[in-house]
C-alpha cells in the first residue's frame, strides 16, 4: 500500500465521522486492503474523502473513494458506469461517477460491495 500524505491522513477524515460511521469507514478501508493489498491512497480532508487507486492519478488510476456525510458514508466509484451492478446498488446520474450510500456496518460488509470493488480494481489495472 502506498499512501500520499500530501493533503492529509485517513485519521483526519475519520475524525469527521460520527462514531457509528467511523466503523463503516474502517471496515471499507479494510475491505479495499484485503481485495487490493497494493492500493494507492490519497486523502483530501477538506472534501472528507479517502480515495483508492492503482496509482496516484485520480482521473485514470483511482477506482473508488469513501466520503463522509452526516448520516452516511458514500462508497463511490470513479468509473461506476462501467461496472456490472445486478443488485442495482449504485446511485447517481453523472457521466461516470456512481456511489452507494452506506448507513451502517451491516451494509458495508455485503458481498455485493466486494464484487463491485473487485470489478473497479480490474477496470483500473491497465492504467498502473
C-alpha angles and dihedrals in degrees: 000000000000120000125199106207095180093113103025146296135278090253089061092061093038090057089061093058126087114251092260092050093047089068089050091052092047092047093050092048090049089050092052089048092051093048097041110019093178095055122146116229130202122180126204106186095182090060092038090236135139111190129199130201150142089259142357100279109101098197098050109014105038118087107175144014141191117221123187120224132172097263104017148013121242117220099201132191118209092206096029095142089068093057125097107236110178092169093052094232095143119093132190143082103224125121094260112348122098130168144186120222108225116193102171144017094260090060091049095058099050113130090235089066091058091048092052092047092050090052091048092051092049090049091057099039093092088062096058 
